[in-house]
């Protein structure tokens, strides 16, 4: 049977049953009170919603068909195993932040002044370490972040510029 005909047939049968239930339940319900009539209405609503949900689930199951995706063949890629001579690339030595002009200038201050510099950087939100007056990775990163944000990064390239930047943090 065609799907369209079976769908129409199912709806026709469901409609006839619903009309018959409605017609038979209305006559005796008129003899009942208001509460009994509401109960019959509720029962009919539950039956109708159940039929609608079964119909929706039936259509959902019909639409979900497995899809076959055939495998895709790809040509294998072959790599040349022969080593190639590469000329050495010069890389400048990495400078430790302990030997930077910023470190030399920072360590020239007194212990109290170094702690004040770290505390000022912490108040600005750049330094997150313990305020101990020692120069380390945290202090160096805080100084470079502060200098970058304030547009004074070039001051950290010389010892005099680093003194000027830290004097600005102290006074």
PEVENZI-V49242 format. One record per helix or strand. SS is the DSSP state (H for helix, E for strand). FROM is the first residue (numbers start at 1). TO is the last residue. Records with the same first field share a line. If there is no record, write none. Layout:
# PEVENZI-V49242
SS=FROM-TO  FROM-TO
This chain:
# PEVENZI-V49242
H=3-29  34-63  97-99  101-108  111-123  137-149  153-157  159-170
